[in-house]
């Protein structure tokens, strides 16, 4: 047998070794999607998104059964390379065209709020006793786009699966609470529809949640909220680049990876470069709107599968131990973000 034959066989064995864990992650992800569809059928919408359900189901499975060695490789693949590829593909669904039309003041407000929320959220997390990486995860989720930001930032800063699960779990609860409570705040403050739309776009996590939160204030609020939210999502790439610069300097000992050396790939991970390149291609029209619409569901499927794998890698007892501090950090961060968003929106509109 030649050396090349040996390499081919080794690669084949490696791919086969992924099958059990990959199949398990896909099964948990499929169950999460089915539960989301059931929610939508019963209540008119999925209050808990499949992405969140996937990680909760994964944690539930891990609570009653710990996957053995034959499952580990596939689960790690889904939580690592598959997740990174999904983040990269996300860039193909984002266009920068709407940013120029919105005007410089609003763009600057989004940039200031995002980085201010990152800094404030990090300081709040550290103040309540969270590790630097978990503090950054919660800050990123609140500052940009909830679960998607946490998913994107996690591999950049080398966060542990239990930290990702904790951040996503509490961010999911807060996301629903914000959708329900923000219209009441807007009505109490007598905000105009365009002002409220800016507040919703700057505060609410996911795009569908922005639409739901803005709908009670009318179509103008919905349109403005969606535009501002898009601008906020576009901050994900620059924020991940900044996180890549920060990550090697984090000092907490909880991370499962060794402290990396400052190489180009460490400073700017490959999937962030790919995200920015694909976003540029989408903005230049090289990726059509129709193609982007087809890529979106693929990204969602990859991300849900990765979240299932992350859940399967979590020790629920460690998650519960971190609960009160995570809840405090996430709650205080979103309250501060909402207050800052209201002030900025009033100044801009």
C-alpha positions in Angstrom: 0.0 0.0 0.0 1.4 3.4 -1.0 1.6 6.5 1.2 -1.2 8.1 -0.7 -3.4 5.0 -0.3 -2.8 5.2 3.5 -3.8 8.9 3.5 -7.0 8.2 1.6 -7.9 5.4 4.0 -7.1 7.6 7.0 -9.3 10.3 5.6 -12.1 7.8 5.0 -11.9 6.5 8.6 -12.0 10.0 9.8 -15.1 10.8 7.8 -16.8 7.6 8.9 -15.9 8.5 12.5 -18.0 11.7 12.1 -21.2 9.8 11.3 -22.5 8.8 14.7 -22.1 12.3 16.3 -23.2 14.1 13.1 -26.3 11.9 12.9 -27.1 12.5 16.6 -26.8 16.3 16.1 -29.0 16.2 13.0 -31.6 14.2 14.9 -31.7 16.7 17.7 -31.8 19.6 15.3 -34.7 18.0 13.3 -36.7 17.5 16.5 -36.1 21.2 17.3 -37.4 22.2 13.9 -40.5 20.0 14.3 -41.2 21.5 17.7 -40.9 25.0 16.2 -43.4 24.1 13.5 -45.7 22.7 16.2 -45.4 26.0 18.1 -46.3 28.0 15.0 -49.3 25.8 14.3 -50.6 26.0 17.9 -49.9 29.7 18.7 -49.5 31.4 15.3 -45.7 31.9 15.8 -42.7 30.0 17.2 -42.1 31.9 20.5 -39.0 29.8 21.1 -36.9 29.6 17.9 -35.6 26.2 16.7 -32.1 27.4 17.3 -32.9 27.8 21.0 -34.9 24.6 21.1 -31.9 22.7 19.6 -29.6 23.7 22.3 -32.2 23.0 25.0 -32.9 19.6 23.6 -29.2 18.8 23.4 -28.8 19.8 27.0 -31.8 17.6 27.9 -30.3 14.6 26.2 -26.9 15.2 27.9 -28.7 15.4 31.3 -29.8 11.8 31.0 -27.1 10.4 28.8 -23.4 11.2 28.2 -22.3 10.4 24.6 -19.4 8.0 24.6 -16.1 8.3 22.5 -17.7 7.1 19.3 -20.0 10.2 19.3 -17.5 12.8 20.2 -15.8 13.5 16.8 -19.1 14.1 15.0 -20.4 16.3 17.8 -17.2 18.3 17.8 -17.4 18.7 14.0 -20.9 20.2 14.2 -20.0 22.5 17.0 -16.8 23.6 15.3 -16.1 23.6 11.6 -19.8 23.3 10.6 -20.6 26.3 12.9 -17.8 28.4 11.4 -18.9 27.6 7.8 -22.4 28.7 8.7 -21.1 32.0 10.0 -19.2 32.5 6.8 -22.2 31.8 4.6 -24.2 34.2 6.6 -22.3 37.0 4.8 -23.9 36.1 1.5 -27.4 37.0 2.9 -26.4 40.5 4.0 -26.3 43.5 1.7 -24.8 46.9 2.6 -26.9 48.8 0.1 -29.5 49.9 2.7 -26.8 51.4 4.9 -26.0 54.2 2.5 -29.7 55.1 2.1 -30.2 55.4 5.8 -27.8 58.3 6.3 -24.6 58.9 8.2 -26.1 60.0 11.6 -28.1 56.8 12.0 -25.1 54.6 10.9 -22.9 56.4 13.5 -25.6 55.9 16.1 -25.6 52.2 15.4 -21.8 51.9 15.6 -21.7 53.9 18.8 -24.5 51.9 20.4 -23.1 48.5 19.4 -19.6 49.1 20.7 -20.9 51.0 23.8 -23.2 48.0 24.5 -20.3 45.6 24.1 -18.1 47.5 26.6 -21.0 48.1 29.0 -22.2 44.5 28.8 -18.7 43.2 29.4 -18.2 45.4 32.4 -21.5 44.3 33.9 -20.7 40.7 33.4 -17.3 41.0 35.1 -18.9 43.0 37.9 -21.3 40.2 38.7 -18.5 37.6 38.6 -18.6 36.1 35.1 -15.5 35.0 33.3 -14.2 37.3 30.5 -15.3 35.0 27.7 -18.9 34.5 29.1 -19.1 38.3 29.7 -18.1 38.9 26.0 -20.7 36.4 24.8 -23.6 38.0 26.7 -22.4 41.5 25.7 -22.2 40.5 22.0 -25.7 38.9 22.1 -27.2 42.0 23.6 -25.3 44.4 21.4 -25.9 42.9 18.0 -28.4 40.1 17.2 -28.8 37.8 20.1 -28.2 34.1 19.4 -26.6 34.7 16.0 -24.0 37.0 17.5 -23.2 34.6 20.3 -22.8 31.8 17.7 -20.5 33.9 15.6 -18.4 35.3 18.5 -18.0 31.9 20.3 -15.4 30.3 18.0 -13.5 33.6 17.7 -12.9 33.9 21.4 -12.7 30.2 22.0 -15.7 30.0 24.4 -16.7 26.8 26.1 -19.9 25.0 25.1 -21.4 25.6 28.5 -20.8 29.3 28.3 -22.5 29.4 24.8 -25.4 27.4 26.1 -25.8 29.7 29.2 -25.6 32.9 27.0 -28.1 31.6 24.4 -30.5 30.3 27.0 -30.9 33.5 28.9 -30.7 35.6 25.7 -33.6 33.6 24.3 -35.8 34.3 27.4 -34.9 38.0 27.3 -35.6 38.2 23.5 -39.2 37.1 24.1 -39.6 39.4 27.0 -38.3 42.4 25.0 -40.8 41.7 22.2 -43.7 41.7 24.7 -42.6 44.6 26.8 -41.1 47.1 24.3 -44.5 48.1 22.7 -45.7 49.0 26.2 -42.7 51.2 26.8 -43.2 52.9 23.5 -46.8 53.6 24.2 -46.0 54.8 27.7 -43.4 57.3 26.4 -45.7 58.3 23.5 -43.0 57.6 20.9 -43.7 58.4 17.3 -43.7 55.4 14.9 -40.4 56.3 13.3 -38.8 56.9 16.7 -40.1 53.6 18.1 -38.9 51.8 14.9 -35.4 53.0 15.7 -35.7 51.9 19.3 -36.9 48.4 18.2 -34.2 48.1 15.6 -31.5 49.0 18.1 -32.8 46.8 21.0 -34.6 43.7 19.8 -32.4 40.7 18.9 -33.7 38.9 15.8 -35.2 40.3 12.6 -38.5 38.5 13.0 -38.7 39.7 16.6 -38.1 43.3 15.5 -41.1 42.9 13.1 -43.2 41.5 15.9 -42.2 44.2 18.4 -42.7 47.0 15.9 -46.0 45.9 14.4 -48.2 47.3 17.2 -46.9 50.8 16.3 -47.7 50.6 12.6 -46.1 50.0 9.2 -43.7 52.9 9.5 -42.3 51.5 12.7 -41.9 48.1 11.1 -40.0 49.5 8.0 -37.7 51.7 10.1 -37.1 48.9 12.6 -36.1 46.4 9.9 -33.7 48.9 8.3 -32.0 49.7 11.6 -31.8 46.1 12.5 -30.1 45.3 9.2 -27.5 48.0 10.0 -26.9 46.4 13.4 -26.5 43.0 11.9 -23.8 44.3 9.6 -21.7 45.2 12.7 -21.3 41.5 13.3 -18.2 41.2 11.0 -16.3 44.2 12.4 -17.2 43.1 16.0 -15.8 39.6 15.3 -12.6 41.1 14.0 -12.3 43.2 17.2 -13.0 40.1 19.3 -10.3 38.3 17.4 -7.9 41.0 18.5 -9.1 40.8 22.1 -9.3 37.0 22.5 -5.5 36.2 22.9 -5.4 38.6 25.8 -8.2 37.1 27.8 -7.0 35.7 31.1 -9.8 33.4 32.3 -8.7 29.8 32.9 -12.1 28.3 32.0 -11.5 28.2 28.2 -10.9 24.7 26.9 -8.3 25.9 24.3 -4.8 27.0 25.2 -3.9 30.7 24.9 -3.1 31.2 21.2 -0.2 33.0 19.6 -0.8 36.2 17.7 -0.9 34.9 14.1 -3.0 36.4 11.3 -5.5 33.5 11.4 -5.9 34.1 15.2 -6.4 37.9 14.7 -8.9 37.4 11.8 -10.4 33.9 11.7 -10.9 32.4 8.2 -14.7 32.4 8.5 -14.9 36.1 9.4 -12.8 36.9 6.3 -15.2 34.7 4.3 -18.2 36.5 5.9 -16.9 39.9 4.8 -16.0 38.7 1.3 -19.4 37.2 0.8 -21.1 40.3 2.2 -19.1 42.3 -0.3 -20.1 40.0 -3.2 -23.8 40.3 -2.1 -23.5 44.1 -1.9 -22.0 44.3 -5.4 -24.7 42.1 -6.9 -22.5 39.2 -7.6 -24.8 37.1 -5.4 -28.3 37.7 -6.4 -31.2 38.3 -4.0 -32.7 34.9 -5.2 -29.4 33.1 -4.4 -29.2 34.8 -1.0 -32.8 33.7 -0.3 -31.7 30.1 -1.0 -28.6 30.4 1.1 -30.5 31.6 4.2 -32.2 28.3 5.0 -28.9 26.5 4.5 -27.3 28.8 7.1 -30.2 28.2 9.4 -30.0 24.4 9.1 -26.2 24.5 9.8 -26.6 26.8 12.8 -29.4 24.7 14.3 -27.3 21.6 13.9 -24.4 23.3 15.5 -26.5 24.4 18.4 -27.7 20.9 19.0 -24.1 19.7 19.1 -23.2 22.5 21.6 -26.1 21.4 23.8 -24.9 17.8 23.6 -21.5 19.0 24.9 -22.9 20.8 27.9 -22.9 19.6 31.5 -26.3 20.9 32.8 -25.0 21.0 36.4 -22.4 23.6 35.3 -25.0 25.5 33.4 -27.3 25.8 36.5 -24.4 26.9 38.7 -23.8 29.8 36.3 -27.5 30.7 36.1 -28.1 33.5 38.5 -25.0 35.5 37.6 -25.7 35.0 33.8 -29.3 36.1 34.3 -28.3 39.2 36.2 -25.7 40.2 33.6 -28.0 39.7 30.6 -30.9 41.5 32.3 -28.9 44.5 33.4 -27.2 44.7 29.9 -30.5 44.7 28.0 -32.0 47.3 30.3 -29.0 49.6 29.7 -29.2 49.0 26.0 -32.9 49.8 25.8 -32.4 53.0 27.7 -29.5 54.1 25.5 -31.5 53.2 22.4 -34.5 55.3 23.5 -32.2 58.3 24.1 -30.5 58.0 20.7 -33.7 57.5 18.9 -35.2 60.6 20.4 -32.1 62.6 19.4 -32.2 61.3 15.8 -35.9 61.6 15.1 
